[in-house]
Amino acid sequence: MDEKEKKEIEEIFKHHIGILSEDFQEKLDIVAEGHKMLTEKIDRMGSRLGKVEEGLERVETKVDAVASNLAAHRVDTESHRRIYRAKGTKD
């Protein structure tokens, strides 16, 4: 192989490596963009989950209050059993 052929092969090789490098960079950019989108989506989901947790805490507080009121009502009605009884029941 003479020097001219070697330089020609070297130029073809450099050109091919350049094309592969550009292709790899484009794919890497796509992966980075997808990662960024997923990170943003996860952040939004975290915010939504925080709101759901707050709502569940409020519901839990309300359920506890209803349970407390029901327990107090039950104690009151059981202490007045003769006054509050269903028709047809006997003590």
Secondary structure, DSSP 8 states (H G I E B T S, - for coil): --HHHHHHHHHHHHHHHHHHHHHHHHHHHHHHHHHHHHHHHHHHHHHHHHHHHHHHHHHHHHHHHHHHHHHHHHHHHHHTTTTS--TT---
